[in-house]
């Protein structure tokens, strides 16, 4: 019986040791065992995972609530003690449920930081600041596909930011103009992004980052915001490189007011009337600020208050944040003189179901059906899809690349056409936002959520594309030149040769005169209709 008693005693001893270890870990967690960073506002305690340290939910501005709704963001206050920075903040108020961010709040101006483990203040690592997409009406910097772990493991600090969305972020009204006649007006979401960049400039050194080596990058609405920041006087000096993914480029922002048929103030008055608020004075503005924030959400269909989103919540020309459209500024050589990457995907028409479901209607509206069908190979459905893709995203990207290069600035152009194996039966190309889990290399981590669906689990075909994309992107952040970090040498864009890097089925390759015939036709039709 003695061996039995001895074994039982040994088991009890082992169990006790496990419990003691668990208690010790719990106590360490309770006391805070993560890395601590001191910034201007106070101390932050983050979390550690293999090779990476994270700091989440860091306030970069005061909550834009109450009387601060529709005002430029004010600097966040300080705190005493050590602030927990292990949990992301709520997303900004928006319609629809987010699988990755069910918590929403008007108090949402927070950011997240990923850095290589063990990095100390003053290390001067390059920094990448991500601006999420979502049509300026949804999204969050804390979405899982934007996880910065793989970027950080490559020696780059990544930051993601939230910004106000919908009519809370982009809204004009005569009472707001009267309240702040000198501006800025309307572009509160862009002002949030600028405030985030100012926070990075002031604080990133504490995390080991170099405030002089900041790359802004974003997709869809985030890519549009990158182009807006490229031309905003308020953003000058806050970044040294830029990447615009699927950013469009020909749709001009609306003016705040004036003789135009459609103005931002006119839209604001219409929105207010639908919400039961009339008048143009302070009383109306007080009433609007007293309404619940969900009244101002806008989705791709209808908002909670029934407003049709045919009139978007988006950046506008206010004379301070934006004095002109990005294309006008690029044409005049007034954009930021920084290295620039721009490009798009091969099935951006995923945003426009009509392009697939009713191709003849799409083609008929162009007034050039036969030319379009011919240049895209003869099939009307594919012609409708490809024409929509190139009109929305690819040709505008080529145009901005041409202009920036002609202004003497280092420019690189890309096209993402690789389609995950599980999607090849569903899509004729890579849908809008489909490049994101490759750029962040998050496709290898889990079935990551993207803006308009879910990316399938990674396969052996996916991983090399992701390795290439993140390698080029981080090399650009480090050296201002993507070089050959992820495969072939990515040549600078030259309007005479029009070379781009295509991330395709066989891996990245350099292509000269990419889709020249169809893009030239799209350019001709776009400029003929005055779509600048």
C-alpha positions as a Python dict, from the first residue, in 0.01 Angstrom:
ca = {
    (1, 'X'): (0, 0, 0),
    (2, 'X'): (294, 232, 59),
    (3, 'X'): (360, 296, -311),
    (4, 'X'): (-3, 386, -354),
    (5, 'X'): (10, 634, -66),
    (6, 'X'): (334, 776, -204),
    (7, 'X'): (182, 817, -553),
    (8, 'X'): (-126, 984, -412),
    (9, 'X'): (89, 1216, -207),
    (10, 'X'): (299, 1298, -514),
    (11, 'X'): (-14, 1372, -716),
    (12, 'X'): (-143, 1601, -441),
    (13, 'X'): (193, 1776, -428),
    (14, 'X'): (197, 1824, -804),
    (15, 'X'): (-159, 1957, -799),
    (16, 'X'): (-67, 2198, -521),
    (17, 'X'): (230, 2325, -719),
    (18, 'X'): (8, 2383, -1024),
    (19, 'X'): (-242, 2574, -813),
    (20, 'X'): (36, 2782, -660),
    (21, 'X'): (173, 2861, -1006),
    (22, 'X'): (-172, 2959, -1129),
    (23, 'X'): (-223, 3178, -824),
    (24, 'X'): (114, 3339, -883),
    (25, 'X'): (29, 3412, -1246),
    (26, 'X'): (-309, 3548, -1144),
    (27, 'X'): (-150, 3774, -885),
    (28, 'X'): (107, 3895, -1136),
    (29, 'X'): (-172, 3970, -1382),
    (30, 'X'): (-372, 4151, -1116),
    (31, 'X'): (-70, 4364, -1026),
    (32, 'X'): (2, 4423, -1395),
    (33, 'X'): (287, 4231, -1553),
    (34, 'X'): (282, 4384, -1900),
    (35, 'X'): (520, 4645, -2041),
    (36, 'X'): (482, 5001, -1914),
    (37, 'X'): (531, 5311, -2127),
    (38, 'X'): (518, 5671, -2008),
    (39, 'X'): (369, 5923, -2251),
    (40, 'X'): (273, 6287, -2201),
    (41, 'X'): (-69, 6191, -2056),
    (42, 'X'): (58, 5933, -1808),
    (43, 'X'): (170, 5572, -1785),
    (44, 'X'): (26, 5284, -1989),
    (45, 'X'): (48, 4914, -1920),
    (46, 'X'): (21, 4694, -2227),
    (47, 'X'): (29, 4322, -2298),
    (48, 'X'): (287, 4085, -2442),
    (49, 'X'): (255, 3798, -2685),
    (50, 'X'): (534, 3618, -2875),
    (51, 'X'): (763, 3883, -3019),
    (52, 'X'): (512, 4166, -2982),
    (53, 'X'): (393, 4419, -2725),
    (54, 'X'): (51, 4580, -2762),
    (55, 'X'): (-106, 4892, -2615),
    (56, 'X'): (-476, 4933, -2688),
    (57, 'X'): (-750, 5181, -2616),
    (58, 'X'): (-522, 5483, -2580),
    (59, 'X'): (-719, 5811, -2584),
    (60, 'X'): (-582, 6064, -2830),
    (61, 'X'): (-865, 6320, -2794),
    (62, 'X'): (-1140, 6410, -2551),
    (63, 'X'): (-1471, 6226, -2601),
    (64, 'X'): (-1654, 6418, -2877),
    (65, 'X'): (-1984, 6420, -2690),
    (66, 'X'): (-2232, 6685, -2576),
    (67, 'X'): (-2110, 7030, -2671),
    (68, 'X'): (-1800, 6872, -2838),
    (69, 'X'): (-2014, 6694, -3099),
    (70, 'X'): (-1923, 6843, -3440),
    (71, 'X'): (-1620, 7027, -3310),
    (72, 'X'): (-1254, 6977, -3384),
    (73, 'X'): (-1111, 6718, -3144),
    (74, 'X'): (-946, 6849, -2830),
    (75, 'X'): (-637, 6685, -2675),
    (76, 'X'): (-711, 6402, -2434),
    (77, 'X'): (-665, 6462, -2064),
    (78, 'X'): (-398, 6305, -1845),
    (79, 'X'): (-442, 6042, -1574),
    (80, 'X'): (-271, 5938, -1253),
    (81, 'X'): (-138, 5593, -1189),
    (82, 'X'): (-91, 5331, -1459),
    (83, 'X'): (-371, 5307, -1717),
    (84, 'X'): (-466, 4962, -1842),
    (85, 'X'): (-400, 4942, -2217),
    (86, 'X'): (-481, 4579, -2284),
    (87, 'X'): (-837, 4615, -2418),
    (88, 'X'): (-946, 4797, -2733),
    (89, 'X'): (-1199, 5078, -2710),
    (90, 'X'): (-1553, 5063, -2850),
    (91, 'X'): (-1597, 5136, -3218),
    (92, 'X'): (-1739, 5472, -3318),
    (93, 'X'): (-2118, 5475, -3347),
    (94, 'X'): (-2236, 5316, -3673),
    (95, 'X'): (-2526, 5117, -3807),
    (96, 'X'): (-2522, 4744, -3851),
    (97, 'X'): (-2361, 4485, -3629),
    (98, 'X'): (-1986, 4436, -3647),
    (99, 'X'): (-1880, 4081, -3583),
    (100, 'X'): (-1553, 4212, -3442),
    (101, 'X'): (-1675, 4519, -3253),
    (102, 'X'): (-2023, 4492, -3107),
    (103, 'X'): (-1949, 4766, -2855),
    (104, 'X'): (-2002, 5112, -3000),
    (105, 'X'): (-1990, 5456, -2845),
    (106, 'X'): (-1975, 5821, -2937),
    (107, 'X'): (-1677, 5823, -2698),
    (108, 'X'): (-1448, 5641, -2943),
    (109, 'X'): (-1138, 5848, -3018),
    (110, 'X'): (-876, 5593, -2920),
    (111, 'X'): (-585, 5425, -3092),
    (112, 'X'): (-381, 5104, -3067),
    (113, 'X'): (-5, 5044, -3089),
    (114, 'X'): (191, 4728, -3174),
    (115, 'X'): (569, 4723, -3134),
    (116, 'X'): (844, 4456, -3137),
    (117, 'X'): (893, 4304, -2794),
    (118, 'X'): (1173, 4458, -2591),
    (119, 'X'): (1195, 4782, -2787),
    (120, 'X'): (1289, 5079, -2572),
    (121, 'X'): (1217, 5449, -2600),
    (122, 'X'): (1442, 5621, -2849),
    (123, 'X'): (1490, 5317, -3075),
    (124, 'X'): (1365, 5520, -3373),
    (125, 'X'): (1180, 5240, -3553),
    (126, 'X'): (966, 5331, -3856),
    (127, 'X'): (593, 5373, -3793),
    (128, 'X'): (287, 5277, -4000),
    (129, 'X'): (-47, 5442, -3915),
    (130, 'X'): (-351, 5258, -4055),
    (131, 'X'): (-676, 5439, -4144),
    (132, 'X'): (-960, 5189, -4175),
    (133, 'X'): (-1217, 5179, -4454),
    (134, 'X'): (-1592, 5132, -4446),
    (135, 'X'): (-1732, 5410, -4662),
    (136, 'X'): (-1684, 5666, -4383),
    (137, 'X'): (-1988, 5507, -4216),
    (138, 'X'): (-1855, 5193, -4048),
    (139, 'X'): (-1540, 5016, -3929),
    (140, 'X'): (-1289, 5036, -3645),
    (141, 'X'): (-914, 5036, -3605),
    (142, 'X'): (-949, 4736, -3374),
    (143, 'X'): (-1082, 4494, -3637),
    (144, 'X'): (-886, 4165, -3633),
    (145, 'X'): (-768, 4191, -3993),
    (146, 'X'): (-571, 4504, -3894),
    (147, 'X'): (-380, 4329, -3616),
    (148, 'X'): (-29, 4473, -3627),
    (149, 'X'): (159, 4175, -3485),
    (150, 'X'): (317, 4066, -3812),
    (151, 'X'): (411, 4423, -3901),
    (152, 'X'): (574, 4466, -3558),
    (153, 'X'): (768, 4140, -3595),
    (154, 'X'): (928, 4295, -3902),
    (155, 'X'): (1069, 4583, -3702),
    (156, 'X'): (795, 4839, -3769),
    (157, 'X'): (564, 4998, -3512),
    (158, 'X'): (200, 4991, -3621),
    (159, 'X'): (-76, 5225, -3505),
    (160, 'X'): (-447, 5200, -3584),
    (161, 'X'): (-693, 5479, -3509),
    (162, 'X'): (-1066, 5531, -3480),
    (163, 'X'): (-1238, 5836, -3627),
    (164, 'X'): (-1595, 5964, -3617),
    (165, 'X'): (-1824, 5808, -3877),
    (166, 'X'): (-2147, 5888, -4057),
    (167, 'X'): (-2310, 6223, -3987),
    (168, 'X'): (-2126, 6243, -3656),
    (169, 'X'): (-1800, 6256, -3850),
    (170, 'X'): (-1902, 6437, -4168),
    (171, 'X'): (-2180, 6690, -4126),
    (172, 'X'): (-2244, 7051, -4221),
    (173, 'X'): (-2525, 7284, -4115),
    (174, 'X'): (-2569, 7663, -4129),
    (175, 'X'): (-2572, 7675, -3748),
    (176, 'X'): (-2231, 7504, -3736),
    (177, 'X'): (-2096, 7755, -3988),
    (178, 'X'): (-2229, 8043, -3779),
    (179, 'X'): (-2075, 7892, -3466),
    (180, 'X'): (-1730, 7860, -3626),
    (181, 'X'): (-1724, 8091, -3931),
    (182, 'X'): (-1350, 8060, -3981),
    (183, 'X'): (-1367, 7683, -3987),
    (184, 'X'): (-1273, 7406, -3986),
    (185, 'X'): (-1614, 7268, -4073),
    (186, 'X'): (-1774, 6941, -4171),
    (187, 'X'): (-1469, 6714, -4180),
    (188, 'X'): (-1466, 6603, -3818),
    (189, 'X'): (-1358, 6250, -3908),
    (190, 'X'): (-1058, 6384, -4099),
    (191, 'X'): (-978, 6615, -3807),
    (192, 'X'): (-978, 6306, -3583),
    (193, 'X'): (-724, 6140, -3814),
    (194, 'X'): (-507, 6451, -3803),
    (195, 'X'): (-536, 6458, -3423),
    (196, 'X'): (-425, 6094, -3418),
    (197, 'X'): (-123, 6179, -3631),
    (198, 'X'): (-36, 6470, -3401),
    (199, 'X'): (-53, 6229, -3107),
    (200, 'X'): (182, 5994, -3290),
    (201, 'X'): (424, 6278, -3361),
    (202, 'X'): (426, 6378, -2993),
    (203, 'X'): (430, 6033, -2831),
    (204, 'X'): (558, 5758, -3059),
    (205, 'X'): (919, 5802, -2945),
    (206, 'X'): (813, 5667, -2604),
    (207, 'X'): (724, 5339, -2778),
    (208, 'X'): (1054, 5333, -2970),
    (209, 'X'): (918, 5493, -3287),
    (210, 'X'): (1060, 5763, -3510),
    (211, 'X'): (819, 6056, -3557),
    (212, 'X'): (1012, 6152, -3871),
    (213, 'X'): (942, 5813, -4036),
    (214, 'X'): (564, 5783, -4031),
    (215, 'X'): (381, 5610, -4318),
    (216, 'X'): (4, 5658, -4343),
    (217, 'X'): (-186, 5384, -4520),
    (218, 'X'): (-551, 5298, -4566),
    (219, 'X'): (-803, 5117, -4784),
    (220, 'X'): (-1130, 5227, -4947),
    (221, 'X'): (-1253, 5521, -4737),
    (222, 'X'): (-921, 5494, -4555),
    (223, 'X'): (-740, 5521, -4890),
    (224, 'X'): (-956, 5820, -4981),
    (225, 'X'): (-859, 5973, -4647),
    (226, 'X'): (-491, 5916, -4728),
    (227, 'X'): (-539, 6115, -5049),
    (228, 'X'): (-723, 6386, -4855),
    (229, 'X'): (-440, 6405, -4601),
    (230, 'X'): (-194, 6428, -4890),
    (231, 'X'): (-357, 6759, -4986),
    (232, 'X'): (-471, 6895, -4648),
    (233, 'X'): (-264, 7187, -4518),
    (234, 'X'): (-339, 7071, -4162),
    (235, 'X'): (-165, 6736, -4218),
    (236, 'X'): (163, 6871, -4354),
    (237, 'X'): (466, 6743, -4167),
    (238, 'X'): (272, 6469, -3987),
    (239, 'X'): (380, 6185, -4220),
    (240, 'X'): (668, 6111, -4455),
    (241, 'X'): (520, 5839, -4681),
    (242, 'X'): (172, 5732, -4793),
    (243, 'X'): (-6, 5424, -4931),
    (244, 'X'): (-356, 5450, -5081),
    (245, 'X'): (-534, 5117, -5137),
    (246, 'X'): (-851, 5114, -5353),
    (247, 'X'): (-894, 5485, -5294),
    (248, 'X'): (-1076, 5604, -5605),
    (249, 'X'): (-959, 5953, -5691),
    (250, 'X'): (-1195, 6119, -5940),
    (251, 'X'): (-1505, 6180, -5728),
    (252, 'X'): (-1485, 6543, -5607),
    (253, 'X'): (-1587, 6627, -5249),
    (254, 'X'): (-1898, 6841, -5207),
    (255, 'X'): (-1862, 7208, -5114),
    (256, 'X'): (-1992, 7317, -4774),
    (257, 'X'): (-2208, 7584, -4934),
    (258, 'X'): (-2237, 7788, -5250),
    (259, 'X'): (-2416, 7785, -5584),
    (260, 'X'): (-2373, 7412, -5647),
    (261, 'X'): (-2691, 7210, -5685),
    (262, 'X'): (-2584, 6983, -5400),
    (263, 'X'): (-2399, 7121, -5096),
    (264, 'X'): (-2303, 6973, -4761),
    (265, 'X'): (-2507, 7235, -4577),
    (266, 'X'): (-2810, 7152, -4791),
    (267, 'X'): (-2772, 6785, -4702),
    (268, 'X'): (-2735, 6877, -4336),
    (269, 'X'): (-3057, 7078, -4339),
    (270, 'X'): (-3236, 6786, -4503),
    (271, 'X'): (-3102, 6542, -4244),
    (272, 'X'): (-3205, 6775, -3960),
    (273, 'X'): (-3557, 6814, -4099),
    (274, 'X'): (-3599, 6437, -4123),
    (275, 'X'): (-3497, 6420, -3759),
    (276, 'X'): (-3761, 6677, -3664),
    (277, 'X'): (-3524, 6971, -3621),
    (278, 'X'): (-3589, 7285, -3826),
    (279, 'X'): (-3424, 7625, -3834),
    (280, 'X'): (-3069, 7740, -3888),
    (281, 'X'): (-2979, 7898, -3555),
    (282, 'X'): (-2829, 7798, -3222),
    (283, 'X'): (-3156, 7650, -3099),
    (284, 'X'): (-3154, 7402, -3387),
    (285, 'X'): (-2790, 7313, -3321),
    (286, 'X'): (-2863, 7256, -2952),
    (287, 'X'): (-3148, 7025, -3047),
    (288, 'X'): (-2927, 6830, -3287),
    (289, 'X'): (-2655, 6789, -3024),
    (290, 'X'): (-2915, 6660, -2778),
    (291, 'X'): (-3029, 6377, -3007),
    (292, 'X'): (-2901, 6023, -2943),
    (293, 'X'): (-2592, 5948, -3153),
    (294, 'X'): (-2753, 5652, -3332),
    (295, 'X'): (-2985, 5896, -3508),
    (296, 'X'): (-2688, 6004, -3721),
    (297, 'X'): (-2565, 5665, -3838),
    (298, 'X'): (-2564, 5587, -4208),
    (299, 'X'): (-2530, 5243, -4364),
    (300, 'X'): (-2495, 5120, -4720),
    (301, 'X'): (-2872, 5101, -4750),
    (302, 'X'): (-3070, 5308, -4500),
    (303, 'X'): (-2977, 5463, -4171),
    (304, 'X'): (-3170, 5405, -3851),
    (305, 'X'): (-3378, 5713, -3929),
    (306, 'X'): (-3464, 5594, -4281),
    (307, 'X'): (-3228, 5826, -4469),
    (308, 'X'): (-3124, 5695, -4810),
    (309, 'X'): (-2746, 5687, -4846),
    (310, 'X'): (-2752, 5812, -5203),
    (311, 'X'): (-2610, 6131, -5052),
    (312, 'X'): (-2297, 6015, -4870),
    (313, 'X'): (-2146, 6108, -4539),
    (314, 'X'): (-1796, 6190, -4662),
    (315, 'X'): (-1524, 6457, -4665),
    (316, 'X'): (-1616, 6798, -4805),
    (317, 'X'): (-1448, 7119, -4921),
    (318, 'X'): (-1444, 7353, -4622),
    (319, 'X'): (-1146, 7573, -4713),
    (320, 'X'): (-946, 7473, -4405),
    (321, 'X'): (-915, 7094, -4381),
    (322, 'X'): (-972, 7061, -4756),
    (323, 'X'): (-934, 7362, -4980),
    (324, 'X'): (-973, 7162, -5303),
    (325, 'X'): (-1023, 6809, -5431),
    (326, 'X'): (-727, 6572, -5425),
    (327, 'X'): (-718, 6549, -5804),
    (328, 'X'): (-708, 6929, -5839),
    (329, 'X'): (-424, 6950, -5587),
    (330, 'X'): (-227, 6671, -5760),
    (331, 'X'): (-283, 6838, -6097),
    (332, 'X'): (-145, 7162, -5956),
    (333, 'X'): (149, 6996, -5780),
    (334, 'X'): (17, 7099, -5440),
    (335, 'X'): (4, 6753, -5279),
    (336, 'X'): (249, 6645, -5009),
    (337, 'X'): (593, 6578, -5156),
    (338, 'X'): (635, 6229, -5013),
    (339, 'X'): (692, 5878, -5155),
    (340, 'X'): (357, 5727, -5251),
    (341, 'X'): (215, 5382, -5331),
    (342, 'X'): (-129, 5352, -5490),
    (343, 'X'): (-329, 5072, -5649),
    (344, 'X'): (-647, 4866, -5653),
    (345, 'X'): (-793, 4516, -5689),
    (346, 'X'): (-918, 4324, -5992),
    (347, 'X'): (-1285, 4297, -5888),
    (348, 'X'): (-1369, 4628, -5724),
    (349, 'X'): (-1709, 4588, -5893),
    (350, 'X'): (-1798, 4366, -5597),
    (351, 'X'): (-1921, 4696, -5449),
    (352, 'X'): (-2177, 4732, -5730),
    (353, 'X'): (-2404, 4425, -5762),
    (354, 'X'): (-2571, 4578, -6068),
    (355, 'X'): (-2248, 4537, -6264),
    (356, 'X'): (-2297, 4160, -6242),
    (357, 'X'): (-2675, 4132, -6216),
    (358, 'X'): (-2776, 4384, -6485),
    (359, 'X'): (-2472, 4445, -6706),
    (360, 'X'): (-2669, 4585, -6999),
    (361, 'X'): (-2810, 4865, -6783),
    (362, 'X'): (-2458, 4956, -6672),
    (363, 'X'): (-2326, 4954, -7027),
    (364, 'X'): (-2621, 5149, -7166),
    (365, 'X'): (-2557, 5440, -6928),
    (366, 'X'): (-2205, 5484, -7060),
    (367, 'X'): (-2312, 5583, -7411),
    (368, 'X'): (-2023, 5374, -7543),
    (369, 'X'): (-2146, 5017, -7505),
    (370, 'X'): (-1987, 4871, -7818),
    (371, 'X'): (-1646, 5024, -7750),
    (372, 'X'): (-1648, 4900, -7392),
    (373, 'X'): (-1755, 4546, -7478),
    (374, 'X'): (-1490, 4529, -7750),
    (375, 'X'): (-1202, 4655, -7537),
    (376, 'X'): (-1283, 4404, -7262),
    (377, 'X'): (-1298, 4102, -7492),
    (378, 'X'): (-1657, 4075, -7614),
    (379, 'X'): (-1850, 3937, -7316),
    (380, 'X'): (-2098, 4201, -7189),
    (381, 'X'): (-2105, 4072, -6830),
    (382, 'X'): (-1728, 4069, -6793),
    (383, 'X'): (-1712, 4405, -6972),
    (384, 'X'): (-1958, 4554, -6723),
    (385, 'X'): (-1763, 4415, -6427),
    (386, 'X'): (-1422, 4522, -6555),
    (387, 'X'): (-1540, 4863, -6673),
    (388, 'X'): (-1695, 4928, -6329),
    (389, 'X'): (-1377, 4812, -6154),
    (390, 'X'): (-1150, 5028, -6366),
    (391, 'X'): (-1378, 5332, -6360),
    (392, 'X'): (-1418, 5327, -5982),
    (393, 'X'): (-1066, 5244, -5872),
    (394, 'X'): (-800, 5138, -6121),
    (395, 'X'): (-798, 5430, -6366),
    (396, 'X'): (-826, 5694, -6089),
    (397, 'X'): (-528, 5528, -5918),
    (398, 'X'): (-330, 5535, -6243),
    (399, 'X'): (-417, 5901, -6285),
    (400, 'X'): (-295, 5999, -5936),
    (401, 'X'): (19, 5788, -5988),
    (402, 'X'): (87, 5970, -6315),
    (403, 'X'): (36, 6312, -6159),
    (404, 'X'): (249, 6244, -5852),
    (405, 'X'): (530, 6099, -6066),
    (406, 'X'): (514, 6393, -6309),
    (407, 'X'): (545, 6622, -6008),
    (408, 'X'): (883, 6460, -5949),
    (409, 'X'): (781, 6241, -5655),
    (410, 'X'): (873, 5873, -5600),
    (411, 'X'): (562, 5673, -5691),
    (412, 'X'): (476, 5304, -5713),
    (413, 'X'): (163, 5152, -5870),
    (414, 'X'): (19, 4807, -5792),
    (415, 'X'): (-268, 4577, -5893),
    (416, 'X'): (-393, 4293, -5671),
    (417, 'X'): (-549, 4010, -5876),
    (418, 'X'): (-468, 3702, -5666),
    (419, 'X'): (-793, 3530, -5564),
    (420, 'X'): (-802, 3287, -5269),
    (421, 'X'): (-872, 2932, -5393),
    (422, 'X'): (-1204, 2911, -5205),
    (423, 'X'): (-1329, 3225, -5380),
    (424, 'X'): (-1241, 3137, -5737),
    (425, 'X'): (-1581, 2985, -5812),
    (426, 'X'): (-1757, 3293, -5671),
    (427, 'X'): (-1560, 3593, -5797),
    (428, 'X'): (-1395, 3678, -6130),
    (429, 'X'): (-1121, 3868, -5945),
    (430, 'X'): (-1016, 3986, -5601),
    (431, 'X'): (-1308, 4173, -5439),
    (432, 'X'): (-1287, 4513, -5278),
    (433, 'X'): (-1094, 4490, -4947),
    (434, 'X'): (-969, 4141, -5033),
    (435, 'X'): (-604, 4246, -5023),
    (436, 'X'): (-617, 4353, -4656),
    (437, 'X'): (-541, 4017, -4488),
    (438, 'X'): (-246, 3978, -4727),
    (439, 'X'): (-101, 4323, -4658),
    (440, 'X'): (-117, 4258, -4281),
    (441, 'X'): (-37, 3888, -4322),
    (442, 'X'): (-332, 3816, -4091),
    (443, 'X'): (-473, 3558, -4332),
    (444, 'X'): (-246, 3301, -4168),
    (445, 'X'): (-387, 3362, -3821),
    (446, 'X'): (-759, 3285, -3841),
    (447, 'X'): (-1063, 3312, -4062),
    (448, 'X'): (-1029, 3687, -4056),
    (449, 'X'): (-1319, 3923, -4110),
    (450, 'X'): (-1295, 4169, -4398),
    (451, 'X'): (-1525, 4458, -4476),
    (452, 'X'): (-1770, 4274, -4697),
    (453, 'X'): (-1746, 3912, -4584),
    (454, 'X'): (-1498, 3662, -4447),
    (455, 'X'): (-1167, 3564, -4595),
    (456, 'X'): (-1131, 3187, -4624),
    (457, 'X'): (-871, 2995, -4423),
    (458, 'X'): (-521, 3029, -4562),
    (459, 'X'): (-386, 2770, -4804),
    (460, 'X'): (-29, 2707, -4925),
    (461, 'X'): (-112, 2933, -5221),
    (462, 'X'): (-212, 3226, -4998),
    (463, 'X'): (89, 3241, -4771),
    (464, 'X'): (356, 3343, -5027),
    (465, 'X'): (132, 3627, -5151),
    (466, 'X'): (87, 3751, -4795),
    (467, 'X'): (460, 3729, -4729),
    (468, 'X'): (528, 3930, -5046),
    (469, 'X'): (271, 4199, -4971),
    (470, 'X'): (373, 4262, -4610),
    (471, 'X'): (741, 4256, -4713),
    (472, 'X'): (695, 4528, -4977),
    (473, 'X'): (476, 4740, -4747),
    (474, 'X'): (714, 4729, -4450),
    (475, 'X'): (1022, 4780, -4669),
    (476, 'X'): (857, 5098, -4797),
    (477, 'X'): (798, 5212, -4438),
    (478, 'X'): (1163, 5148, -4353),
    (479, 'X'): (1340, 5285, -4660),
    (480, 'X'): (1084, 5485, -4864),
    (481, 'X'): (1130, 5228, -5142),
    (482, 'X'): (955, 4887, -5160),
    (483, 'X'): (1250, 4755, -5365),
    (484, 'X'): (1254, 4377, -5408),
    (485, 'X'): (1164, 4289, -5051),
    (486, 'X'): (883, 4055, -5151),
    (487, 'X'): (1000, 3929, -5490),
    (488, 'X'): (1101, 4114, -5808),
    (489, 'X'): (1230, 4470, -5800),
    (490, 'X'): (924, 4696, -5791),
    (491, 'X'): (1008, 4977, -6035),
    (492, 'X'): (918, 5337, -5968),
    (493, 'X'): (620, 5443, -6174),
    (494, 'X'): (713, 5624, -6493),
    (495, 'X'): (425, 5766, -6700),
    (496, 'X'): (620, 5682, -7016),
    (497, 'X'): (652, 5310, -6934),
    (498, 'X'): (358, 5270, -6695),
    (499, 'X'): (502, 4971, -6510),
    (500, 'X'): (323, 4833, -6208),
    (501, 'X'): (360, 4536, -5977),
    (502, 'X'): (77, 4284, -6010),
    (503, 'X'): (11, 4052, -5716),
    (504, 'X'): (-133, 3770, -5926),
    (505, 'X'): (-188, 3395, -5925),
    (506, 'X'): (179, 3320, -5991),
    (507, 'X'): (311, 3569, -5739),
    (508, 'X'): (417, 3932, -5788),
    (509, 'X'): (540, 4031, -6133),
    (510, 'X'): (620, 4356, -6312),
    (511, 'X'): (379, 4446, -6595),
    (512, 'X'): (437, 4724, -6849),
    (513, 'X'): (152, 4926, -7002),
    (514, 'X'): (-96, 4750, -6776),
    (515, 'X'): (-445, 4733, -6935),
    (516, 'X'): (-353, 5040, -7139),
    (517, 'X'): (-630, 5015, -7400),
    (518, 'X'): (-915, 4977, -7150),
    (519, 'X'): (-776, 5230, -6902),
    (520, 'X'): (-727, 5485, -7177),
    (521, 'X'): (-1091, 5437, -7280),
    (522, 'X'): (-1206, 5476, -6919),
    (523, 'X'): (-999, 5792, -6887),
    (524, 'X'): (-1149, 5930, -7208),
    (525, 'X'): (-1505, 5862, -7093),
    (526, 'X'): (-1441, 5994, -6740),
    (527, 'X'): (-1288, 6321, -6851),
    (528, 'X'): (-1555, 6368, -7121),
    (529, 'X'): (-1826, 6363, -6852),
    (530, 'X'): (-1628, 6595, -6627),
    (531, 'X'): (-1581, 6328, -6361),
    (532, 'X'): (-1272, 6476, -6195),
}
